[in-house]
Amino acid sequence: MAAEVLVMLYSYSPLFYISVIAVCFVITAAMVLGWFGFDVPIIQRNSDDVASVSSVPEKKMVQVMNPFALEVGSQSGTLTDGVTLRPGCLEKCVLTCYWGCRVQALQRSLQSHQLGPRLTTPHLFQVAMQSQYDHCQSFLIDKEDGEERLTQMPADVGITDFGPLPRERYPLVALLTLADPDTRDSYDIVASVTVLHVPDNTHRLSARVLFQYLLTAHGSMYELQPLFMSSENESLSGPSDPQPGEEGAEPGSAGAGGEGDEEWTDGRGKDCVVCQNAPVNRVLLPCRHACVCDSCVARFQHCPMCRAFVVESFALLRLPPAAGAEEFDEGTD
């Protein structure tokens, strides 16, 4: 019956048939594009549009003052000539350098800090390592003293390299501890352990930081991780200030090596790579790219820089709401 009606209408008005086809095409296109909320396969949509529905979870971070900072000095050193280290401490500290430290001995000492007595002094650290190193050298670092120190292994030890990979010893392990016992109660972080590579006859890569750990007075251990940003803001970058990727310590001043993009942690003065308007204030995990602002972080499920899936994010700075700031300004005027 319906077919007869359509044939009758078509005989009187060919435009009616064309209109029916056009309406069916529009409805089909609307269903494909999801205009009416139909369950469209994700491959037909932009992944960033889908991500706006479910925002990225925020990781809870605790800001902790880090009194230690250590980085490789300006002079590129070797195993025979030594290497320069540049400390930067908020209090008077002791820098202890362990050459040829055994890998297993270092791991055991870090575990003992979590299970046993806290490694707050070089002596306790040496006892935990059971003196499994080739040479030890100590320096007394004054408060805010940024002078470089040269540490090297004596020639009479007779070591020119640490063999092929995988190695049983780290070339250099640097320990920073607070010199004054009274100041140890003022900081949650009581020690900083930095593992460095030093070029030798086997591996001639330049001296660099491999790992950096922070030991707390409560027996926790955090690994410092560098943050990365776009190289377009290279002229705006300042001293590196890496944050740990785990929940917990957020150091106030510390340096760590990293490869790939430029290291950076201070969100002030850099524009969001998405809107190019607001300052960068969000770090995406696990890729650790600091590239978006507080508003744009909810629009993405993949990192705009590397396209890695974003599990969670955290804020560099706790900024007040914009509306509240305007009301405060009006009240002051």
C-alpha positions as CSV (number, residue, x, y, z in Angstrom):
1,M,0.0,0.0,0.0
2,A,2.8,2.4,0.9
3,A,4.6,1.5,-2.3
4,E,1.5,2.4,-4.3
5,V,1.3,5.7,-2.6
6,L,5.0,6.5,-3.3
7,V,4.5,5.5,-7.0
8,M,1.4,7.7,-7.3
9,L,3.2,10.7,-5.7
10,Y,6.3,10.1,-7.9
11,S,4.1,10.2,-11.0
12,Y,2.7,13.6,-10.0
13,S,5.9,15.0,-8.4
14,P,9.4,13.6,-9.2
15,L,10.9,16.1,-6.7
16,F,9.2,14.3,-3.9
17,Y,11.3,11.1,-4.5
18,I,14.4,13.2,-4.6
19,S,13.5,14.8,-1.3
20,V,12.9,11.5,0.3
21,I,16.4,10.3,-0.7
22,A,17.9,13.6,0.5
23,V,16.2,13.2,3.9
24,C,17.5,9.6,4.2
25,F,21.0,10.7,3.4
26,V,20.9,13.5,6.0
27,I,19.6,11.1,8.7
28,T,22.3,8.5,7.8
29,A,25.0,11.2,7.9
30,A,23.8,12.4,11.2
31,M,23.9,8.9,12.7
32,V,27.5,8.4,11.4
33,L,28.6,11.7,12.8
34,G,26.9,11.0,16.2
35,W,24.8,14.2,16.2
36,F,22.0,12.4,17.8
37,G,24.1,10.5,20.4
38,F,24.2,7.2,18.7
39,D,26.9,4.7,19.7
40,V,29.4,5.4,16.9
41,P,32.7,3.4,16.8
42,I,35.6,5.3,18.2
43,I,37.6,5.0,15.0
44,Q,35.1,7.3,13.3
45,R,35.7,10.1,15.9
46,N,38.6,12.2,16.9
47,S,40.2,10.7,20.0
48,D,40.6,14.1,21.6
49,D,36.8,14.8,21.2
50,V,36.1,11.6,23.1
51,A,38.6,12.5,25.8
52,S,36.7,15.6,26.6
53,V,33.8,13.5,28.0
54,S,36.0,11.9,30.7
55,S,38.6,14.2,32.1
56,V,42.1,13.0,33.1
57,P,42.4,12.1,36.8
58,E,44.5,14.4,38.9
59,K,47.4,12.9,40.8
60,K,47.8,14.0,44.4
61,M,51.2,15.5,45.0
62,V,52.9,16.6,48.3
63,Q,55.3,19.5,48.1
64,V,58.5,18.9,50.1
65,M,61.5,21.1,50.5
66,N,64.6,19.5,49.1
67,P,67.9,20.9,50.6
68,F,70.1,19.1,48.2
69,A,71.1,19.7,44.6
70,L,73.9,18.1,42.6
71,E,74.9,18.2,38.9
72,V,77.9,17.4,36.8
73,G,80.4,20.3,36.5
74,S,81.4,22.3,33.4
75,Q,84.6,20.3,32.8
76,S,84.1,16.9,31.1
77,G,86.0,14.4,33.1
78,T,87.2,10.9,32.8
79,L,88.0,8.0,35.1
80,T,91.7,8.8,35.2
81,D,91.4,12.6,35.3
82,G,88.4,12.7,37.6
83,V,85.1,14.6,37.3
84,T,83.8,17.9,38.7
85,L,80.6,18.1,40.6
86,R,78.7,21.3,41.4
87,P,76.6,21.0,44.6
88,G,74.0,23.5,45.7
89,C,72.6,23.0,49.2
90,L,70.3,25.1,51.4
91,E,72.3,24.0,54.5
92,K,75.8,22.9,55.4
93,C,76.3,19.5,53.9
94,V,78.8,16.7,53.4
95,L,79.5,15.4,49.8
96,T,80.8,11.9,49.8
97,C,82.0,10.3,46.6
98,Y,82.2,6.5,46.3
99,W,84.2,5.3,43.3
100,G,83.6,1.8,42.0
101,C,80.5,1.1,44.1
102,R,79.0,-2.3,43.7
103,V,75.5,-2.3,42.2
104,Q,74.1,-4.9,44.6
105,A,75.7,-3.2,47.5
106,L,74.0,0.1,46.6
107,Q,70.6,-1.5,46.2
108,R,70.9,-3.3,49.5
109,S,71.8,0.0,51.3
110,L,68.7,1.7,49.8
111,Q,66.5,-1.1,50.9
112,S,68.1,-1.0,54.4
113,H,67.1,2.7,54.6
114,Q,63.5,1.6,54.2
115,L,63.6,-1.3,56.5
116,G,66.3,-0.5,59.1
117,P,68.1,2.6,60.4
118,R,67.9,5.8,58.4
119,L,70.9,6.6,56.3
120,T,71.5,10.1,57.6
121,T,75.3,10.1,57.7
122,P,78.1,8.9,55.4
123,H,79.2,6.4,58.1
124,L,75.8,4.8,58.2
125,F,75.8,4.6,54.4
126,Q,79.2,3.0,54.3
127,V,78.1,0.4,56.9
128,A,75.0,-0.4,54.8
129,M,77.1,-0.9,51.7
130,Q,79.6,-3.0,53.7
131,S,82.4,-0.9,52.3
132,Q,82.1,-2.5,48.8
133,Y,83.7,0.3,46.9
134,D,87.1,1.1,45.6
135,H,87.7,4.6,46.8
136,C,86.0,7.2,49.0
137,Q,86.4,11.0,49.0
138,S,84.6,13.6,51.1
139,F,84.0,17.3,50.9
140,L,82.4,19.8,53.3
141,I,79.9,22.0,51.5
142,D,78.9,25.3,53.0
143,K,75.4,26.7,52.8
144,E,74.6,27.9,49.2
145,D,78.1,27.1,48.1
146,G,78.0,26.5,44.3
147,E,81.8,26.0,43.8
148,E,82.7,22.9,41.7
149,R,84.6,20.1,43.4
150,L,87.0,17.8,41.6
151,T,86.8,14.1,42.7
152,Q,89.0,11.4,41.2
153,M,90.2,7.9,41.8
154,P,93.9,7.7,42.9
155,A,96.3,6.4,40.2
156,D,97.7,3.8,42.6
157,V,94.3,1.9,42.6
158,G,95.1,0.8,39.1
159,I,91.6,0.9,37.7
160,T,91.2,2.3,34.1
161,D,87.7,1.0,33.3
162,F,84.8,-1.0,34.9
163,G,84.5,-3.6,32.1
164,P,81.7,-4.2,29.6
165,L,78.0,-4.1,30.1
166,P,76.3,-5.3,32.3
167,R,78.6,-3.9,34.9
168,E,78.9,-5.0,38.5
169,R,80.0,-1.6,39.7
170,Y,78.8,2.0,39.2
171,P,81.6,4.3,38.3
172,L,80.6,7.0,40.8
173,V,78.0,7.3,43.5
174,A,77.7,10.8,45.2
175,L,76.0,11.1,48.6
176,L,74.8,14.4,50.1
177,T,73.9,14.5,53.8
178,L,73.3,17.3,56.2
179,A,76.4,18.1,58.3
180,D,74.6,19.7,61.3
181,P,72.5,17.1,63.3
182,D,70.2,19.9,64.4
183,T,69.1,20.8,60.9
184,R,68.1,17.2,60.1
185,D,64.9,17.6,62.0
186,S,63.9,20.6,59.9
187,Y,63.7,18.6,56.6
188,D,61.8,15.5,55.6
189,I,64.6,14.7,53.1
190,V,67.8,13.6,54.9
191,A,70.0,12.3,52.1
192,S,70.4,12.5,48.3
193,V,72.0,9.6,46.3
194,T,73.2,10.3,42.8
195,V,74.6,7.6,40.5
196,L,76.8,9.0,37.7
197,H,78.4,7.6,34.6
198,V,82.1,8.6,34.2
199,P,83.8,7.8,30.8
200,D,86.6,5.3,30.8
201,N,88.5,3.2,28.3
202,T,85.5,1.0,27.6
203,H,82.6,3.4,27.5
204,R,83.5,7.0,26.4
205,L,80.1,8.6,26.8
206,S,80.3,12.0,28.6
207,A,79.8,12.2,32.3
208,R,76.1,12.3,33.2
209,V,73.6,11.5,35.9
210,L,72.1,8.1,35.6
211,F,69.8,8.0,38.7
212,Q,69.0,10.3,41.5
213,Y,67.2,9.2,44.7
214,L,65.9,11.2,47.7
215,L,65.8,9.5,51.1
216,T,63.3,10.8,53.7
217,A,63.4,10.7,57.5
218,H,60.3,8.4,57.4
219,G,62.2,5.7,55.5
220,S,60.7,6.4,52.1
221,M,62.7,6.6,48.9
222,Y,61.8,8.7,45.8
223,E,63.5,8.7,42.4
224,L,63.8,12.1,40.8
225,Q,62.4,12.3,37.3
226,P,63.0,15.1,34.7
227,L,60.1,16.9,33.1
228,F,60.1,17.7,29.4
229,M,58.7,20.6,27.4
230,S,58.7,21.7,23.8
231,S,62.0,23.0,22.4
232,E,60.1,26.0,21.0
233,N,60.4,27.7,24.4
234,E,64.1,27.1,24.7
235,S,64.8,30.8,25.2
236,L,62.5,30.8,28.2
237,S,63.9,27.8,29.9
238,G,65.6,28.1,33.3
239,P,67.6,25.8,35.5
240,S,66.2,22.3,35.5
241,D,64.1,21.3,38.5
242,P,62.9,17.8,38.0
243,Q,60.0,16.3,40.0
244,P,59.5,12.7,41.0
245,G,57.0,10.7,39.0
246,E,55.7,9.1,42.1
247,E,53.4,10.6,44.7
248,G,55.4,12.3,47.4
249,A,58.4,14.5,47.3
250,E,58.5,17.5,45.1
251,P,62.0,18.9,45.4
252,G,62.6,22.6,45.6
253,S,66.0,22.5,43.8
254,A,67.7,19.6,42.3
255,G,69.2,18.6,38.9
256,A,69.0,15.3,37.0
257,G,70.0,14.3,33.6
258,G,67.5,13.5,30.8
259,E,67.4,12.8,27.1
260,G,65.0,13.8,24.4
261,D,63.2,17.1,25.0
262,E,64.4,20.0,27.0
263,E,64.2,19.6,30.8
264,W,61.9,22.0,32.6
265,T,59.6,22.2,35.6
266,D,58.7,25.8,36.2
267,G,55.4,26.5,34.5
268,R,55.6,30.3,34.7
269,G,56.2,32.2,31.5
270,K,55.5,29.4,29.1
271,D,52.4,29.2,26.9
272,C,50.2,26.2,26.5
273,V,50.9,24.4,23.3
274,V,47.2,24.0,22.6
275,C,45.6,27.4,23.3
276,Q,48.8,29.5,23.2
277,N,47.2,31.8,25.8
278,A,47.4,30.5,29.3
279,P,50.7,29.5,31.0
280,V,51.7,25.8,31.2
281,N,50.7,24.4,34.6
282,R,50.0,20.7,34.0
283,V,52.4,17.7,33.7
284,L,51.0,14.6,31.9
285,L,51.9,11.2,33.2
286,P,53.5,8.8,32.4
287,C,55.3,10.7,29.6
288,R,56.1,13.7,31.9
289,H,55.5,16.4,29.3
290,A,54.7,19.8,30.8
291,C,52.8,21.4,27.9
292,V,49.2,22.3,28.7
293,C,47.3,24.7,30.9
294,D,44.7,23.9,33.5
295,S,41.8,24.4,31.1
296,C,43.2,22.4,28.2
297,V,44.2,19.3,30.2
298,A,40.5,18.1,30.3
299,R,40.3,18.1,26.5
300,F,42.9,15.4,25.8
301,Q,43.3,11.7,26.4
302,H,46.6,11.6,24.5
303,C,49.6,13.9,25.0
304,P,49.7,16.7,22.4
305,M,53.5,16.3,22.2
306,C,54.2,12.5,21.9
307,R,50.6,11.1,21.5
308,A,51.1,8.8,24.5
309,F,48.0,7.8,26.5
310,V,47.5,10.1,29.5
311,V,46.9,8.2,32.7
312,E,46.8,11.2,35.1
313,S,48.3,14.6,35.6
314,F,49.4,17.0,38.3
315,A,49.6,20.8,38.7
316,L,53.0,22.6,39.0
317,L,51.5,25.5,40.8
318,R,48.2,25.8,42.7
319,L,46.7,28.8,41.0
320,P,43.7,30.7,42.4
321,P,40.5,30.8,40.4
322,A,40.3,33.6,37.8
323,A,37.0,34.9,39.1
324,G,38.2,35.1,42.6
325,A,41.3,37.1,41.4
326,E,39.1,39.6,39.6
327,E,37.0,40.2,42.7
328,F,40.1,40.7,44.8
329,D,41.5,43.3,42.4
330,E,38.2,45.2,42.5
331,G,38.1,45.2,46.3
332,T,41.6,46.6,46.5
333,D,40.9,49.4,44.1
